[in-house]
Amino acid sequence: MSRDWNVACLDCKSVDRYNDANHREELMRAIAKNSSAIAALAPLMAELPHGDIELRTFYGSVDVDWHVRHNAHKLVIISEYGDLEDLDGSELGRVDWAWSELG
Ligand SMILES: [Zn+2]
């Protein structure tokens, strides 16, 4: 069964979305754990013309601005069905806001 994963902010109910990251919990946890380091790249990205530099996964670009907006917030990983897992792998239940368009 397909189970695509993304990073989510519990404080804002916002999702950092990737494309078809099937069973890639480990990748999403790594992105969430290193969110502050990703956010720290924002000045570098802003200094250069759009597209000159990019932070990518096999499943799409990392939205550096998203990580700036949610810096120091409570980040977890979220499946396409809304299942939440904490960064230590513990299950946190299921939510229904996974695909809302909140930033
Ligand atoms: Zn947030």
Residues whose N, C-alpha, C, O or C-beta is under 5 A from the ligand:
A	BS01	ZN	C9 D11 C12 R69 H70 H73
